[in-house]
Amino acid sequence: MVNTSSSPSPVPTPVSLTPIIQVEDAAVVLGGRMIWQQVNLSVQPGEFLAILGPNGAGKSTLLKAMLGLLPLAAGNIIVLGHPAQRGHVAIGYVPQRRHFEADVRVRGRSIVRLGLDGAHWGLPLPLLQRRKTRETEACVQEAIDRVGASTYADRPIGELSGGEQQRLLIAQALVKRPRILALDEPLDSLDLRNQQGVAGVIRQVSRETEAAVLLVAHDVNPILSAVDRVVYVAHGQIAVGRPEEVITTETLSRLYNTPIEVLHASDGRIVVVGQPEEEASYHAHRLR
């Protein structure tokens, strides 16, 4: 039995609003091992959820299940009124971090455009192509502007910093104006300044477009001021709620089934002490 807790988002939303994502008694089995089960979760339009937990707990698995990329062993996931399905046009997805090497000469703008026409084939008629080109360029520029990448969008992406590359990948996911933005560890390998900058961009996009955001992360600190709720995954269980409700000594001790201490530093950071030994060194690094 999995214990879950939930609470309303601090962002005011009508009670009658239909969830954009509904997870009901869901379970996933991979390689014969139950990753998690009896997961229940509702996500509202414009809500920013962080999916947290240690390595191997099933954070990315939960995200991929909601994207229709992994089958369920039990339960249901309804996305935008229909069972979760791969490649939904209303979902912008940024998979686990890709890094472009310095010799990649493709312009950042072209990377963003792939979000619109990367799968297109054939030779369109010239008149239709000109009109479509203007519309495409406008959509690409809008996405670039949203993430604050206009000053470097025309440079080769291999020359850009990790944070700049990540902003352009988010723009690629935004170019179709999705209703859901799913990001799998978009802050990984970025320094703290870039983590906070990218998190701020995502929060702003969510507020401006009412897109729901699902962001997988190891450390809540860089996104603490941006998230509405967290989904903490550990040992096959989840807890859902506002950060101050979930990231507590009591809740994490229950999830890990071992004593955990949650401390609050003077600068506002959350420090988690006492994870099982194989996880502690990783989290200590993340929380520095």
Secondary structure, DSSP 8 states (H G I E B T S, - for coil): ---------SS---TT---SEEEEEEEEEETTEEEEEEEEEEE-TT-EEEEE-STTSSHHHHHHHHTTSS--SEEEEEETTEE--TT-TTEEEE-S-----TT---BHHHHHHHHHHTT--S---HHHHHHHHHHHHHHHHHHHHHTT-TTTTTSBGGGS-HHHHHHHHHHHHHTT--SEEEEESTTTT--HHHHHHHHHHHHHHHHHH--EEEEE-S-SGGGTTT-SEEEEEETTEEEEE-HHHHSSHHHHHHHHTS--EEEE-TTS-EEEE---HHHHHHHHHHT-
